[in-house]
Amino acid sequence: MLKKALRALAALCLLGVIATWFALGANRGWTKTSVAIPKIDEITGIEYSVSEARFIPGIEFLAIGIGLALTVAAITFLPIFTKSSSSSSLPS
């Protein structure tokens, strides 16, 4: 029962991390906390950039999330989750 729950949690974590990474920008570089937005001055026509605070997860966000999901899934293969084959019969 616990083994199935942990594997479901790992799958949910994996899908959640990938979906979040795609939804927030799917940046293939490092995580960014601000983005430069180009603007044009109305009077002079000169282009300048304004920095806007925004979270865009990078590839390390994706790698850490996948690593966490794989670790949780790998835990279910440890011997503590195997059923014991010992018999509880009394000696005759």
SULFENFEN-V66787 format. One record per pair of residues at least 4 apart in sequence whose ideal C-beta (glycine too) atoms are under 8 Angstrom apart, sorted by the first residue. I is the first residue (numbers start at 1). GAP is how many residues later the second one is. Records with the same first field share a line. If there is no record, write none. Layout:
I=GAP / GAP
//
This chain:
1=4
2=4 / 79
3=4 / 73 / 78
4=4
5=4
6=4 / 66 / 67 / 69 / 70
7=4 / 66 / 69
8=4
9=4 / 63
10=4 / 59 / 60 / 62 / 63 / 66
11=4 / 58 / 62
12=4
13=4 / 52 / 55 / 56 / 59
14=4 / 51 / 52 / 55
15=4
16=4 / 49
17=4 / 44 / 45 / 48 / 49 / 51 / 52
18=4 / 44 / 47 / 48
19=4
20=4 / 37 / 45
21=4 / 5 / 36 / 40 / 41 / 44
22=4
24=31 / 32 / 33
25=31 / 32
27=4 / 5 / 29 / 30 / 31 / 32
28=30 / 31
29=29 / 30
30=28 / 29 / 30
31=24 / 25 / 26 / 27 / 29 / 30
32=22 / 23 / 24 / 26
33=20 / 21 / 22
34=17 / 18 / 19 / 20
35=16 / 17 / 19 / 21
36=13 / 14 / 15 / 16
37=12 / 13 / 14 / 15
38=9 / 10 / 11
39=8 / 9 / 10 / 11
40=5 / 6 / 7 / 8
41=4 / 5 / 6 / 7
57=4 / 5
58=4
59=4
60=4
61=4
62=4
63=4
64=4
65=4
66=4
67=4
68=4
69=4
70=4
71=4
72=4
73=4
74=4
76=5
77=4
//
